Amino acid sequence: MNKFVQEAIETLGKQLLAEACGVSQNAVSKWLNGGAISLENALRIEKATKGKVKAEDISPEFSHLLSRT
């Protein structure tokens, strides 16, 4: 389970998270269970949670693309 997706769901609810990302609730469930999350959707989750959940935490493979200084 992706604990960061879980945190986003707890913050927004599955329906609002899905709407914020332009995906179905089924897609969010797949992310929760380890499905791949695009950089674009990781950034959407970060924005929707107002930074509570960071894109690089959701998808660490993109951390090198996100310069945070």
C-alpha positions in Angstrom: 0.0 0.0 0.0 1.2 3.5 -0.8 1.0 5.3 2.5 1.3 8.7 0.8 -1.7 8.0 -1.4 -3.5 6.8 1.8 -2.7 10.1 3.4 -4.0 12.0 0.4 -7.2 10.0 0.6 -7.5 10.7 4.3 -7.0 14.4 3.6 -9.4 14.8 0.6 -11.5 11.6 0.3 -11.1 9.3 -2.7 -13.7 11.1 -4.8 -12.2 14.6 -4.4 -8.7 13.2 -5.0 -9.8 11.5 -8.2 -11.5 14.7 -9.4 -8.4 16.8 -8.6 -6.3 14.4 -10.7 -8.9 13.9 -13.5 -9.0 10.2 -13.0 -11.5 7.6 -11.7 -11.8 6.4 -8.1 -10.7 3.0 -9.5 -7.4 4.6 -10.6 -6.9 6.0 -7.1 -7.5 2.6 -5.7 -4.9 1.2 -8.0 -2.4 3.8 -6.9 -3.2 3.0 -3.3 -2.4 -0.7 -4.0 1.0 0.0 -5.6 0.0 1.1 -9.1 2.3 3.5 -11.0 1.6 7.2 -10.6 2.8 9.6 -13.2 4.8 12.7 -12.3 1.8 14.8 -13.5 -0.6 13.1 -11.1 1.9 13.1 -8.3 2.1 16.9 -8.7 -1.7 17.1 -8.9 -1.9 15.2 -5.6 0.6 17.6 -4.0 -1.4 20.6 -5.2 -4.7 19.1 -4.1 -3.4 18.4 -0.6 -1.8 21.9 -0.4 1.6 20.4 0.0 0.7 18.0 2.8 1.6 15.1 0.5 4.7 15.8 -1.6 5.1 14.5 -5.2 8.6 13.1 -4.5 7.2 11.0 -1.6 4.4 9.6 -3.7 6.7 8.7 -6.6 10.4 8.8 -5.4 11.6 7.9 -8.9 10.8 11.5 -9.9 12.6 13.2 -7.0 15.6 14.1 -9.3 13.2 16.0 -11.6 11.9 18.2 -8.7 14.5 20.7 -7.6 13.4 21.9 -4.2 15.6 24.5 -2.7 
